[in-house]
């Protein structure tokens, strides 16, 4: 089991969870009963478009920040 204690690692993990959650939402699966990953990503990163376009933009953003491997 891996424990994340570095704040940068925790923030990067959160971004990965949002990306995977949005991926599930594009397939019709709800991640939570609260705000959707789609709405969180759109508001925090000021991305525009439907779920698939926002997922593509967000994935590209994570690759540029070296959070997600290409």
C-alpha positions in Angstrom: 0.0 0.0 0.0 1.2 3.5 -0.9 0.6 6.5 1.4 0.8 9.9 -0.1 2.0 12.5 2.4 3.5 15.2 0.1 0.9 17.9 -0.7 2.0 17.9 -4.3 1.4 14.2 -4.6 -2.0 14.5 -3.0 -3.0 17.3 -5.4 -1.8 15.2 -8.4 -3.8 12.2 -7.2 -6.9 14.4 -6.9 -6.5 15.5 -10.5 -6.2 11.9 -11.6 -9.3 10.9 -9.7 -11.2 13.8 -11.4 -10.0 12.7 -14.8 -11.0 9.1 -14.2 -14.4 10.2 -12.8 -15.1 12.3 -15.8 -14.2 9.3 -18.0 -16.8 7.3 -16.1 -19.4 10.1 -16.5 -18.9 10.1 -20.3 -20.1 6.4 -20.1 -23.2 7.3 -18.0 -21.9 6.3 -14.6 -22.3 8.7 -11.7 -19.2 9.1 -9.4 -20.9 10.8 -6.5 -24.2 12.2 -5.3 -22.7 15.7 -5.1 -21.1 17.8 -7.8 -20.1 15.9 -10.9 -16.4 15.7 -11.9 -17.5 17.5 -15.1 -18.7 20.5 -13.2 -15.7 20.6 -10.9 -13.2 20.4 -13.8 -15.1 23.1 -15.9 -15.2 25.5 -13.0 -11.7 25.0 -11.7 -9.9 24.9 -15.1 -12.3 27.1 -17.1 -12.8 24.5 -19.8 -15.6 24.7 -22.3 -17.6 22.1 -24.2 -19.4 18.8 -23.7 -18.1 16.0 -21.4 -16.0 14.3 -24.1 -14.4 17.6 -25.2 -13.7 18.6 -21.6 -12.2 15.2 -21.0 -9.9 15.5 -24.0 -8.8 19.1 -22.9 -8.3 18.0 -19.3 -6.3 14.9 -20.3 -4.0 17.1 -22.5 -3.6 19.5 -19.6 -2.6 16.7 -17.2 -0.1 15.4 -19.8 1.5 18.9 -20.2 1.8 19.2 -16.4 3.4 15.7 -16.2 0.7 14.4 -14.0 -0.4 11.9 -16.6 2.0 10.0 -18.8 1.6 10.3 -22.6 
